[in-house]
Amino acid sequence: MPKKTKVLLTQPSLIGQKIYLRPRTHDDAINAYFWFLQSEPQFQSCHPLPFMTPSEASEAAKKSEKSPDRQRFAIIRIDDNIHVGDISFYNLNNLNRSAELGILIDPDEQKKGFGKEAMHILIKYLFYFRGLNKVYGETAEFNNPAIKLFESLHFHQDGVLRKHHFYNNEYYDKLVYSLLHHEFSD
């Protein structure tokens, strides 16, 4: 009997072994908002964050303008089409051919390789299909999972923003990591 082929609603360049990326929907925004709250928002960002209800988070996602300078993707597990995370690029600079990356994985789905595979897929897309030369990310010095993720993908630590992240009544350094196109191995 022939094997049934699963149809994935995305570009072939955004499909990996365990996950695929597709544009994020308003419903995905609600999931991501819950994950963000579970992950301690100020752990994730050094910017002031407004308190919102899930419906307000969904409305904010609806109102955010589509732009070639930034895009959010849902990370979808291939086996069951379950939304397990979000990944994005933003601050796209066409002159420098660079963009910043951000990622959030459902706390129940962490440490399963979804984040690393999603980052690899997005980086490959940005380098080979969008023509970028550099991708980068920032994280606080205490965010060991993010640091391990960057380092596992061969990012280089470019610098330190000293005492840049205020969290739990203390200032922490923010680390800047980058990866250049010629350093990327597919």
Backbone as numpy.savetxt, mean C-alpha at the origin, in Angstrom:
# Nx Ny Nz CAx CAy CAz Cx Cy Cz
-11.83 -34.29 -16.72 -12.68 -33.11 -16.72 -11.78 -31.87 -16.72
-12.04 -30.86 -17.58 -11.21 -29.67 -17.64 -11.34 -28.85 -16.36
-10.21 -28.24 -16.00 -10.18 -27.39 -14.80 -10.92 -26.08 -15.10
-11.77 -25.66 -14.17 -12.51 -24.43 -14.33 -11.56 -23.25 -14.09
-11.55 -22.31 -15.02 -10.69 -21.15 -14.92 -11.43 -20.04 -14.19
-10.76 -19.44 -13.22 -11.33 -18.34 -12.46 -11.11 -17.04 -13.22
-12.15 -16.24 -13.37 -12.05 -14.96 -14.05 -11.75 -13.89 -13.01
-10.65 -13.14 -13.21 -10.27 -12.08 -12.30 -10.51 -10.74 -12.99
-11.20 -9.86 -12.33 -11.59 -8.59 -12.92 -10.50 -7.53 -12.74
-9.40 -7.70 -13.44 -8.31 -6.75 -13.37 -7.38 -6.94 -14.55
-6.39 -6.08 -14.67 -5.40 -6.20 -15.74 -4.47 -7.38 -15.45
-4.02 -8.08 -16.49 -3.09 -9.20 -16.27 -1.83 -8.78 -15.51
-1.38 -7.53 -15.69 -0.17 -7.08 -15.01 -0.35 -6.93 -13.51
-1.57 -7.02 -13.02 -1.84 -6.85 -11.59 -2.22 -8.15 -10.90
-1.87 -9.28 -11.50 -2.20 -10.59 -10.94 -0.92 -11.29 -10.49
-0.95 -11.79 -9.25 0.19 -12.53 -8.71 -0.17 -13.98 -8.48
0.57 -14.64 -7.60 0.33 -16.05 -7.29 -0.84 -16.24 -6.32
-0.88 -15.42 -5.26 -1.91 -15.56 -4.23 -2.95 -14.44 -4.24
-2.58 -13.31 -4.85 -3.47 -12.15 -4.81 -3.48 -11.43 -6.15
-4.46 -10.57 -6.32 -4.46 -9.65 -7.44 -4.92 -8.29 -6.93
-4.62 -7.25 -7.71 -5.00 -5.89 -7.37 -6.08 -5.43 -8.33
-7.06 -4.73 -7.78 -8.09 -4.09 -8.61 -8.39 -2.74 -8.00
-8.98 -1.82 -8.78 -9.32 -0.52 -8.20 -10.21 -0.70 -6.97
-9.95 0.11 -5.96 -10.70 0.03 -4.70 -12.10 0.60 -4.88
-13.08 -0.06 -4.29 -14.47 0.40 -4.33 -14.82 1.09 -3.01
-16.02 1.67 -2.97 -16.48 2.33 -1.75 -16.65 1.33 -0.61
-17.12 0.13 -0.93 -17.25 -0.92 0.09 -15.88 -1.32 0.64
-14.89 -1.38 -0.23 -13.53 -1.67 0.22 -13.04 -0.62 1.21
-13.44 0.62 0.99 -13.02 1.72 1.87 -13.51 1.50 3.30
-14.69 0.93 3.46 -15.21 0.66 4.80 -14.35 -0.40 5.48
-14.03 -1.48 4.76 -13.14 -2.52 5.33 -11.82 -1.90 5.75
-11.23 -1.12 4.85 -9.92 -0.53 5.12 -9.98 0.41 6.32
-11.09 1.11 6.49 -11.21 2.01 7.64 -11.20 1.22 8.95
-11.92 0.09 8.99 -11.90 -0.76 10.19 -10.49 -1.29 10.46
-9.80 -1.73 9.42 -8.43 -2.23 9.59 -7.52 -1.14 10.11
-7.70 0.07 9.57 -6.89 1.22 9.98 -7.10 1.49 11.47
-8.36 1.44 11.92 -8.64 1.66 13.35 -8.04 0.54 14.21
-8.11 -0.69 13.75 -7.55 -1.82 14.49 -6.03 -1.75 14.56
-5.42 -1.08 13.61 -3.96 -0.99 13.54 -3.42 0.23 14.26
-4.25 0.90 15.04 -3.85 2.11 15.77 -3.45 3.21 14.79
-4.38 4.10 14.42 -4.11 5.11 13.39 -2.83 5.91 13.57
-2.52 6.38 14.76 -1.32 7.20 14.93 -0.04 6.36 14.84
-0.16 5.04 14.92 0.97 4.16 14.64 1.28 4.22 13.14
0.22 4.36 12.34 0.34 4.33 10.89 0.74 5.67 10.28
0.37 6.77 10.92 0.58 8.08 10.30 1.04 9.10 11.33
1.85 10.03 10.87 2.29 11.11 11.75 1.45 12.37 11.53
0.42 12.26 10.72 -0.47 13.40 10.46 -1.71 13.31 11.35
-2.28 14.46 11.72 -3.51 14.42 12.51 -4.62 13.75 11.70
-5.38 12.87 12.33 -6.41 12.13 11.63 -7.78 12.43 12.24
-8.76 12.76 11.41 -10.10 13.02 11.95 -10.79 11.71 12.33
-11.62 11.78 13.34 -12.44 10.62 13.69 -13.63 10.60 12.74
-13.92 9.42 12.19 -15.03 9.27 11.26 -15.79 7.99 11.57
-17.03 7.97 11.15 -17.79 6.73 11.18 -17.45 5.96 9.91
-17.76 4.67 9.86 -17.52 3.92 8.63 -18.23 4.52 7.41
-19.46 5.00 7.60 -20.17 5.59 6.46 -19.50 6.89 6.02
-18.96 7.67 6.97 -18.23 8.89 6.60 -16.95 8.53 5.84
-16.29 7.47 6.24 -15.09 7.03 5.52 -15.43 6.63 4.09
-16.57 5.94 3.93 -17.02 5.55 2.59 -17.35 6.79 1.75
-18.04 7.75 2.35 -18.37 8.99 1.63 -17.11 9.75 1.24
-16.14 9.79 2.12 -14.87 10.47 1.80 -14.20 9.78 0.62
-14.25 8.45 0.59 -13.66 7.71 -0.54 -14.39 8.02 -1.83
-15.72 8.15 -1.77 -16.51 8.48 -2.96 -16.14 9.87 -3.49
-15.89 10.80 -2.57 -15.61 12.18 -2.96 -14.18 12.40 -3.42
-13.28 11.50 -3.05 -11.89 11.70 -3.47 -11.82 11.57 -4.99
-11.18 12.54 -5.60 -11.12 12.59 -7.05 -10.17 11.53 -7.60
-10.59 10.93 -8.71 -9.70 10.03 -9.43 -8.60 10.88 -10.05
-7.40 10.39 -10.00 -6.27 11.16 -10.50 -5.19 10.22 -11.00
-4.52 10.60 -12.09 -3.38 9.78 -12.53 -2.19 9.90 -11.58
-2.25 10.87 -10.66 -1.15 11.09 -9.71 -1.24 10.19 -8.49
-2.35 9.51 -8.33 -2.51 8.60 -7.19 -3.62 7.60 -7.51
-3.49 6.42 -6.93 -4.55 5.42 -7.07 -4.47 4.43 -5.93
-5.66 4.03 -5.47 -5.76 3.01 -4.44 -6.28 1.72 -5.07
-5.69 0.63 -4.65 -6.10 -0.69 -5.13 -6.53 -1.54 -3.96
-7.49 -2.41 -4.19 -7.84 -3.44 -3.22 -6.95 -4.64 -3.51
-6.47 -5.27 -2.44 -5.69 -6.50 -2.56 -6.69 -7.64 -2.35
-6.86 -8.48 -3.36 -7.87 -9.53 -3.34 -7.20 -10.89 -3.37
-7.57 -11.76 -2.43 -7.05 -13.12 -2.40 -7.69 -13.90 -3.55
-6.88 -14.52 -4.38 -7.36 -15.23 -5.57 -8.27 -16.40 -5.21
-7.90 -17.19 -4.19 -8.66 -18.41 -3.87 -10.14 -18.18 -3.64
-10.49 -17.06 -2.99 -11.90 -16.84 -2.63 -12.41 -15.43 -2.90
-11.60 -14.63 -3.62 -11.97 -13.25 -3.95 -12.30 -12.39 -2.73
-11.59 -12.62 -1.63 -11.78 -11.84 -0.40 -10.80 -10.68 -0.38
-11.29 -9.51 0.00 -10.50 -8.29 0.15 -9.64 -8.43 1.41
-8.31 -8.45 1.25 -7.41 -8.66 2.39 -6.51 -7.45 2.68
-6.61 -6.41 1.86 -5.77 -5.25 2.11 -5.96 -4.18 1.06
-5.29 -3.07 1.27 -5.27 -1.96 0.32 -3.83 -1.56 0.07
-3.57 -1.12 -1.14 -2.24 -0.61 -1.49 -2.45 0.57 -2.42
-1.55 1.53 -2.34 -1.72 2.73 -3.15 -0.38 3.32 -3.56
-0.46 4.13 -4.61 0.66 5.02 -4.92 0.08 6.44 -4.94
0.92 7.39 -4.55 0.50 8.80 -4.51 1.74 9.66 -4.62
1.54 10.95 -4.67 2.65 11.90 -4.88 3.44 11.52 -6.13
2.74 11.06 -7.17 3.41 10.71 -8.41 4.00 11.99 -9.02
5.27 11.94 -9.35 5.98 13.08 -9.91 6.47 12.67 -11.29
5.81 13.18 -12.33 6.18 12.79 -13.70 7.53 13.33 -14.13
7.96 14.45 -13.57 9.27 14.99 -13.92 10.37 14.07 -13.37
10.28 13.72 -12.10 11.27 12.85 -11.47 10.99 11.36 -11.69
9.81 11.05 -12.23 9.37 9.67 -12.45 9.45 8.86 -11.16
8.75 9.38 -10.12 8.76 8.73 -8.81 7.36 8.77 -8.21
7.12 7.89 -7.25 5.85 7.88 -6.51 6.08 7.27 -5.14
5.24 7.69 -4.20 5.28 7.14 -2.84 4.27 6.00 -2.75
4.59 5.00 -1.93 3.74 3.83 -1.76 3.15 3.78 -0.35
1.96 3.21 -0.24 1.34 2.97 1.05 0.60 1.65 1.02
0.53 0.97 2.15 -0.12 -0.34 2.20 -0.77 -0.54 3.57
-1.89 -1.25 3.57 -2.58 -1.63 4.79 -3.17 -3.02 4.58
-2.82 -3.95 5.47 -3.32 -5.32 5.38 -4.26 -5.57 6.56
-5.36 -6.27 6.28 -6.29 -6.69 7.33 -5.47 -7.34 8.45
-5.62 -6.89 9.70 -4.83 -7.48 10.79 -4.95 -9.00 10.89
-6.11 -9.55 10.50 -6.29 -11.01 10.53 -5.57 -11.72 9.38
-5.10 -10.98 8.39 -4.46 -11.57 7.22 -2.97 -11.25 7.13
-2.43 -10.63 8.15 -1.02 -10.27 8.14 -0.14 -11.50 8.31
1.10 -11.38 7.88 2.12 -12.43 7.97 1.79 -13.65 7.11
1.08 -13.41 6.00 0.76 -14.48 5.05 1.38 -14.21 3.68
2.17 -13.14 3.57 2.84 -12.82 2.32 2.04 -11.94 1.37
0.82 -11.56 1.75 -0.01 -10.75 0.86 0.59 -9.36 0.63
1.11 -8.75 1.69 1.68 -7.41 1.57 2.89 -7.38 0.65
3.78 -8.34 0.84 4.99 -8.38 0.00 4.62 -8.62 -1.46
3.71 -9.55 -1.71 3.32 -9.83 -3.09 2.61 -8.62 -3.71
1.76 -7.95 -2.95 1.07 -6.77 -3.46 2.06 -5.66 -3.79
3.04 -5.44 -2.91 4.06 -4.42 -3.17 4.84 -4.77 -4.43
5.21 -6.02 -4.59 5.96 -6.45 -5.77 5.15 -6.20 -7.04
3.87 -6.54 -7.02 3.00 -6.34 -8.19 2.90 -4.85 -8.52
2.65 -4.03 -7.50 2.49 -2.59 -7.74 3.80 -1.97 -8.23
4.91 -2.35 -7.63 6.21 -1.81 -8.05 6.48 -2.20 -9.51
6.24 -3.45 -9.86 6.44 -3.91 -11.24 5.58 -3.09 -12.20
4.32 -2.87 -11.83 3.41 -2.07 -12.65 3.95 -0.65 -12.83
4.39 -0.04 -11.73 4.87 1.35 -11.80 6.16 1.47 -12.60
7.04 0.51 -12.48 8.30 0.56 -13.24 8.09 0.23 -14.72
7.39 -0.87 -15.01 7.30 -1.34 -16.39 6.16 -0.75 -17.20
5.05 -0.38 -16.55 3.90 0.11 -17.29 3.70 1.61 -17.15
4.17 2.20 -16.06 4.04 3.65 -15.87 5.36 4.38 -16.07
6.45 3.64 -16.29 7.73 4.23 -16.63 8.44 4.95 -15.50
8.16 4.58 -14.25 8.82 5.25 -13.14 10.26 4.77 -12.98
11.05 5.63 -12.36 12.44 5.31 -12.04 12.61 4.98 -10.56
11.69 5.48 -9.72 11.87 5.32 -8.27 10.51 5.22 -7.58
10.45 4.32 -6.60 9.33 4.28 -5.66 9.91 4.42 -4.27
9.13 5.00 -3.37 9.64 5.21 -2.02 8.52 5.13 -1.01
8.91 4.99 0.24 7.95 4.94 1.33 8.60 5.46 2.60
7.76 5.85 3.52 8.22 6.35 4.81 7.52 5.57 5.92
8.24 5.38 7.02 7.64 4.73 8.17 8.37 5.15 9.43
7.69 5.02 10.55 8.31 5.35 11.83 9.30 4.27 12.22
10.31 4.67 12.99 11.36 3.74 13.39 10.85 2.56 14.19
9.66 2.68 14.80 9.12 1.58 15.60 8.24 0.63 14.78
7.99 0.94 13.51 7.11 0.11 12.68 7.94 -1.01 12.04
8.27 -2.01 12.85 9.12 -3.11 12.38 8.53 -3.89 11.21
7.22 -4.15 11.16 6.69 -4.85 9.98 6.93 -4.09 8.68
6.76 -2.78 8.70 6.99 -1.98 7.48 8.47 -1.98 7.11
9.33 -1.85 8.09 10.77 -1.87 7.84 11.18 -3.21 7.22
10.69 -4.31 7.80 11.00 -5.64 7.27 10.48 -5.79 5.84
9.29 -5.25 5.57 8.73 -5.33 4.22 9.62 -4.59 3.22
9.98 -3.35 3.54 10.86 -2.59 2.64 12.17 -3.33 2.41
12.77 -3.79 3.47 14.07 -4.46 3.35 13.97 -5.78 2.59
12.85 -6.51 2.74 12.68 -7.77 2.02 12.55 -7.55 0.51
12.13 -6.35 0.13 12.00 -6.00 -1.29 13.23 -5.24 -1.81
14.29 -5.20 -0.99 15.57 -4.60 -1.34 15.54 -3.07 -1.47
14.62 -2.44 -0.72 14.64 -0.98 -0.63 15.88 -0.57 0.14
16.36 0.63 -0.13 17.50 1.20 0.58 17.00 2.30 1.50
17.56 2.39 2.68 17.20 3.48 3.58 17.94 4.73 3.09
17.18 5.72 2.67 17.76 6.96 2.12 18.08 7.98 3.19
17.26 7.99 4.23 17.48 9.03 5.22 16.58 8.90 6.42
16.74 9.85 7.31 15.99 9.87 8.55 15.44 11.27 8.75
14.16 11.36 9.01 13.56 12.61 9.45 13.53 12.54 10.97
14.42 13.29 11.59 14.63 13.16 13.03 13.43 13.65 13.83
13.04 12.82 14.81 11.96 13.16 15.75 10.76 13.74 15.00
10.29 13.01 14.01 9.26 13.46 13.08 7.88 12.87 13.35
7.84 11.81 14.13 6.58 11.08 14.35 6.26 11.09 15.84
5.20 11.79 16.21 4.78 11.86 17.62 3.79 10.74 17.88
4.11 9.88 18.83 3.27 8.71 19.13 3.44 8.36 20.61
2.34 8.19 21.31 2.36 7.84 22.74 3.26 8.77 23.56
3.09 10.04 23.33 3.81 11.09 24.07 5.32 11.08 23.88
5.80 10.51 22.78 7.22 10.53 22.46 7.41 10.85 20.99
8.57 11.43 20.68 8.93 11.68 19.28 9.84 10.56 18.79
9.56 10.12 17.57 10.35 9.05 16.94 10.84 9.52 15.58
11.93 8.92 15.14 12.45 9.21 13.81 11.54 8.56 12.77
11.46 9.20 11.62 10.77 8.63 10.47 11.85 8.21 9.48
11.75 7.00 8.97 12.74 6.45 8.04 12.20 6.53 6.61
13.06 6.92 5.70 12.69 7.04 4.29 13.42 5.95 3.52
12.66 5.14 2.78 13.20 4.03 1.99 12.86 4.25 0.52
13.75 3.79 -0.37 13.44 3.88 -1.79 14.02 2.68 -2.55
13.46 2.48 -3.74 13.92 1.44 -4.65 13.95 2.05 -6.05
15.07 1.90 -6.75 15.21 2.39 -8.10 14.89 1.28 -9.10
14.45 1.70 -10.28 14.06 0.73 -11.31 15.17 -0.29 -11.58
16.42 0.16 -11.73 17.50 -0.78 -12.05 17.83 -1.72 -10.89
17.35 -1.43 -9.68 17.58 -2.30 -8.52 16.49 -3.37 -8.36
15.41 -3.22 -9.11 14.25 -4.11 -8.99 14.50 -5.41 -9.73
14.26 -6.52 -9.04 14.38 -7.81 -9.73 13.01 -8.45 -9.78
12.64 -8.80 -10.99 11.32 -9.38 -11.21 11.43 -10.83 -11.03
